[in-house]
Structures are given as structure tokens and as C-alpha cells.
Amino acid sequence: MRKLAGLVFVTAGCIALPSVHAQSAAVRPTAEFKVPAESTIPSGPQGDAIRNGKLLLTETHQRLPNNVGNKLTCANCHIGAGTTPNASPWVGIWGVFPEYRSRGGQINSLQQRVNDCFQRSMNGKALPYDSKEMNDILAYMQWLSTGVPTGVSVKGRGFGPINRELKPNADNGKAVYAAKCASCHGVNGEGMKDAKGAYTFPALWGKDSFNVGAGMARTYTAAAFVKHNMPLGQPNTLTDQEAVDVAEFFTHQPRPDYAPKVKDWPKGDKPKDARS
């Protein structure tokens, strides 16, 4: 949308994972949202890793072409390089993993969570856990979490609330998309590219978009992102109903499949908006 900065879904992690007892994010204590100043990035190899990690997350398809199957970057969904509340920020993410995720029915490490996004939102391939690229990504996420106690979530984690009891109306969503989203994301969801062929506004469906296994392919997940972040520069200007309607419209447009989705929610707690 104007604006739908993108998709993906990722939250971040740590290499030497903290030994914290995994618990639901809903019951964690919370800390204030605070982005560390760039001036606090250390010199030397650690600082180099942090800076490169940020580049990998903001220029993902350019720097990791073998791992990205579409033309998206992580920052399409994690707005402001993971520094924006209610846009799935990476601030504070370091100390909350390992964490239980119902989609896989198991405890996930941060590396697993990052790779989940590469395989689903990027429609691509996982990074080796011990690769320089994975370590640098985690170094950036760790730095963003400076000052956040282990086991504590920050306020603004995730995409923010949305009324999941609303019944979606795709026809109204189509009208909302035409009025609020098409100017940036294209009449046919094709996105908008710059002179170098990189997306300034990501594709919302088609071959260059996230696949059906991504969280953004779910109506209410996408609606929460839209509600609190779109149109770009005009967050919270759509009603919950408009956000749900437009999400229902664009999430159900053609996009790449994800065969392993058949293994999702093994404990039988599949959400009502999960793609089949």
C-alpha cells in the first residue's frame, strides 16, 4: 500500500543463544522501546559485523542473491531497518529467544527464526547457522537490543493489535487497495522499482512477492501490519475493518507456493486465516 512497506516477517536473534526459559511473548514483562544511537556501535570487528548485518537486512536480495528467491529485503516488513514499533522491530529481540512458536510446534532459536523468513517471506534458502552472514545479522540484532534485559519484550514488538473477529470483505478490500495502495504497490500488486531494478515499494503478489507460507500471507497478520504502518507516513488512518478487508484482498492474490506448509501447526492449533 502506499505504503505497505513490505512484508516479511522476521525477528531476530542471537548466535550464542541466551539461556532463557522460553515463554509466550504475551506473558513476558515489557521494556520501553529505545533504539541505540549509531555512535554506540563499537570499533573493530564487532562494529564491522553490526554494520554489515544492517546492510544484509536492508539490501537483502542484492547482497544475498542465492538465498532470496524474490526481490524483497527484510526491511520491507521490518521498517526502518527494524527500528520502528509495531513493524516487527528487532529492538529487544536478542534476549527473547529461544522461544516457542506454535506454527512449528517447537522451541525455535534465533537462527531458525531468521531462516524461517528467508524461506517464506523471501521465498528463498536458509543461511548456514555458522556463516559470516548469519553472524553479522545477529550482531546487528544484538546491538539493537542494547539495554533490554534478557527475557523481556519491548513495547511495540510485532505488528500491533487488530480485531480478529471482524469478517473480511475482499470486494471492499479491492476498493481500498485501489484508493490507498495501488499508487505505490501497482495496480496489479507488482510493486515499484528504481533505476537499478530494486524495489522501492515491494510486490504484494506475483512471483516477486512472499510465498503462501509467510506470515504476511495471512489475513489478520497482514491487516495488523497495514493498520499500524500503512499507507506509508499515514499509520492508523485506516479502520480495523478497512485493514482487514484490504489484507483479505491482497493476501489471496496469486503468489509462490510453499510445499513445507503442510507441516505447519502440528499440534492442531492452526489459525483460521492460515493458508492451505
C-alpha positions in Angstrom: 0.0 0.0 0.0 1.3 3.3 -0.1 3.0 2.2 1.6 2.7 -1.3 2.5 6.4 -1.3 3.0 6.6 -4.9 2.5 6.4 -8.0 4.1 8.5 -10.2 5.8 8.4 -11.1 9.0 11.3 -11.6 10.9 12.6 -11.1 14.2 15.9 -11.6 15.2 18.3 -13.3 17.2 21.5 -14.5 18.6 24.4 -16.7 17.9 25.3 -17.8 21.3 21.7 -18.0 22.3 20.8 -16.7 25.7 19.9 -19.4 28.2 16.5 -18.1 29.0 13.4 -20.0 29.8 11.2 -19.8 26.7 7.7 -18.3 27.4 4.9 -16.8 25.5 5.6 -13.2 24.4 2.1 -12.4 25.8 3.2 -13.0 29.3 6.7 -11.5 29.2 7.5 -8.3 31.1 7.9 -5.4 28.8 10.6 -2.6 28.5 10.4 0.8 26.8 11.2 0.9 23.1 14.6 2.6 22.7 16.8 2.5 19.6 20.5 2.8 20.5 22.5 5.7 18.9 24.7 4.9 15.9 27.5 6.4 17.9 27.4 3.4 20.3 28.4 0.9 17.6 31.9 -0.2 18.7 35.0 0.0 16.5 36.8 -3.1 15.3 35.5 -6.4 14.1 32.3 -6.3 16.2 31.3 -2.9 14.8 32.1 -4.1 11.2 29.8 -7.1 11.8 27.0 -4.8 13.1 27.2 -2.5 10.1 27.4 -5.4 7.6 24.4 -7.0 9.3 22.3 -3.9 8.8 23.3 -3.9 5.1 22.3 -7.5 4.7 18.9 -6.8 6.2 18.3 -3.6 4.2 19.8 -4.8 0.8 18.9 -8.4 1.2 18.3 -9.5 -2.3 21.2 -7.6 -3.7 23.7 -9.0 -1.1 22.3 -12.5 -0.8 21.0 -13.4 -4.2 21.5 -17.1 -3.6 19.3 -17.0 -0.6 16.5 -14.7 -1.8 14.1 -16.1 -4.3 12.2 -12.9 -4.9 13.3 -9.2 -4.9 12.4 -8.3 -1.3 14.5 -7.1 1.5 14.0 -7.8 5.2 13.4 -4.1 5.8 10.4 -4.2 3.6 8.5 -5.5 6.6 10.8 -4.6 9.4 10.5 -0.9 8.6 13.4 1.4 9.4 15.9 -1.5 9.5 14.0 -3.0 12.4 13.7 0.2 14.4 10.0 1.0 14.1 7.5 0.0 16.8 4.6 -2.2 15.5 6.5 -3.0 12.3 8.1 -6.2 13.7 11.1 -4.4 15.1 14.4 -6.2 16.0 14.9 -3.9 19.0 14.9 -6.1 22.1 14.7 -9.3 20.1 18.1 -10.7 21.2 17.1 -11.8 24.7 13.7 -13.4 24.0 14.9 -16.4 22.0 14.9 -19.4 22.2 11.1 -19.0 22.0 8.2 -21.4 21.4 6.4 -20.8 18.1 3.1 -22.6 17.5 3.5 -22.7 13.7 6.3 -25.2 14.1 5.1 -26.6 17.4 8.5 -26.3 19.0 11.1 -24.0 20.5 13.0 -22.0 17.9 16.4 -20.5 18.1 17.0 -17.0 16.6 18.9 -18.6 13.7 15.8 -20.7 13.0 13.6 -17.7 13.1 15.8 -15.7 10.7 15.9 -18.6 8.3 12.1 -19.0 8.5 11.9 -15.6 7.0 14.4 -16.4 4.3 12.4 -19.5 3.3 9.0 -18.0 3.5 9.0 -14.2 3.2 12.0 -14.2 0.8 10.8 -17.4 -0.9 14.4 -18.4 -0.8 17.0 -20.6 1.0 18.3 -20.7 4.6 21.6 -19.4 5.6 24.1 -21.7 7.3 24.0 -21.2 11.0 27.7 -20.6 11.3 28.0 -18.4 8.2 29.5 -14.9 8.4 26.2 -13.5 7.1 24.1 -15.1 9.8 26.6 -14.0 12.5 26.5 -10.4 11.2 22.7 -10.3 11.0 22.6 -11.5 14.6 25.3 -9.0 15.7 23.1 -6.2 14.4 20.1 -7.5 16.2 22.1 -7.9 19.4 23.3 -4.3 19.1 19.7 -3.1 18.6 18.8 -4.8 21.8 21.3 -2.9 23.9 20.0 -2.2 27.4 17.0 -4.6 27.1 17.1 -7.2 29.8 17.2 -10.9 28.8 13.7 -12.4 28.7 12.0 -9.0 28.3 10.0 -7.9 25.3 9.9 -4.3 24.2 6.6 -2.4 23.8 5.8 -2.3 20.2 7.1 -5.8 19.4 5.3 -7.4 16.5 2.7 -5.7 14.3 0.3 -4.3 16.9 -3.3 -5.2 17.7 -6.1 -5.8 15.2 -9.7 -7.0 15.7 -9.6 -10.6 14.6 -13.3 -11.1 15.0 -14.1 -8.9 12.0 -15.4 -10.6 8.9 -13.2 -9.8 5.9 -14.8 -8.3 2.7 -12.5 -8.8 -0.2 -14.6 -6.7 -2.5 -14.3 -3.7 -0.2 -10.6 -4.5 0.2 -10.2 -4.2 -3.6 -11.6 -0.7 -3.5 -9.4 0.2 -0.5 -6.4 -1.1 -2.4 -7.1 0.9 -5.5 -7.6 4.1 -3.4 -4.8 3.7 -0.9 -2.2 1.2 -2.1 -2.0 0.9 -5.9 -0.1 4.2 -6.3 2.9 2.6 -4.7 2.4 -1.1 -5.0 1.0 -1.1 -8.5 -2.5 -1.8 -9.9 -1.6 -5.5 -10.2 0.4 -5.7 -7.0 3.7 -5.6 -9.0 5.4 -3.1 -6.8 7.6 -0.2 -7.9 11.3 -0.4 -8.9 14.1 2.1 -9.0 16.5 2.6 -11.9 18.7 -0.3 -10.7 15.8 -2.7 -10.7 15.4 -2.8 -6.9 12.0 -2.4 -5.3 11.3 1.0 -3.7 7.8 -0.4 -2.9 7.6 -4.2 -2.8 5.4 -6.5 -4.9 2.4 -7.7 -2.9 1.6 -10.6 -5.1 3.1 -12.4 -8.1 6.5 -14.2 -8.5 8.5 -11.5 -6.6 6.3 -11.5 -3.5 6.3 -13.6 -0.3 5.1 -17.1 -0.6 1.9 -18.6 0.9 3.8 -19.9 3.9 4.8 -16.4 5.0 3.0 -14.8 7.9 2.1 -11.9 5.7 0.0 -14.2 3.6 -2.4 -14.5 6.5 -5.3 -12.0 6.5 -5.1 -10.8 10.1 -1.3 -10.8 10.3 -1.2 -8.6 7.2 -4.1 -6.5 8.5 -2.2 -5.7 11.7 0.8 -4.6 9.7 -1.3 -2.4 7.4 -3.3 -0.9 10.2 -0.2 0.3 12.1 2.1 1.2 9.2 0.2 2.0 6.0 -0.3 4.0 4.0 3.4 4.9 4.4 3.6 8.0 6.5 -0.1 7.7 7.5 -0.3 4.9 10.0 -3.5 4.2 11.8 -5.6 6.1 9.3 -7.5 3.0 8.1 -10.1 1.5 10.3 -9.6 -2.1 11.5 -12.3 -3.2 9.0 -10.6 -1.5 6.1 -7.3 -3.0 7.1 -8.8 -6.5 7.4 -10.6 -6.1 4.0 -7.6 -4.9 2.1 -5.5 -7.6 3.6 -8.0 -10.2 2.6 -7.9 -8.9 -0.9 -4.1 -8.8 -1.5 -3.1 -11.9 0.6 -5.3 -14.1 -1.6 -3.9 -13.0 -4.9 -1.5 -15.4 -6.8 1.9 -15.9 -5.2 4.5 -18.7 -4.9 3.6 -21.9 -3.1 5.5 -23.2 -0.1 5.3 -27.0 0.0 6.5 -27.5 3.6 3.5 -25.6 4.8 1.7 -28.9 5.2 3.8 -29.5 8.3 2.7 -26.2 10.0 0.8 -26.2 13.2 1.4 -29.9 14.0 -0.4 -29.6 17.3 -3.7 -28.8 15.6 -3.9 -25.1 16.6 -4.0 -23.8 13.1 -5.3 -20.2 12.9 -8.4 -19.5 10.9 -6.6 -17.3 8.4 -3.7 -19.7 7.7 -3.2 -20.5 4.1 -3.9 -24.1 3.0 
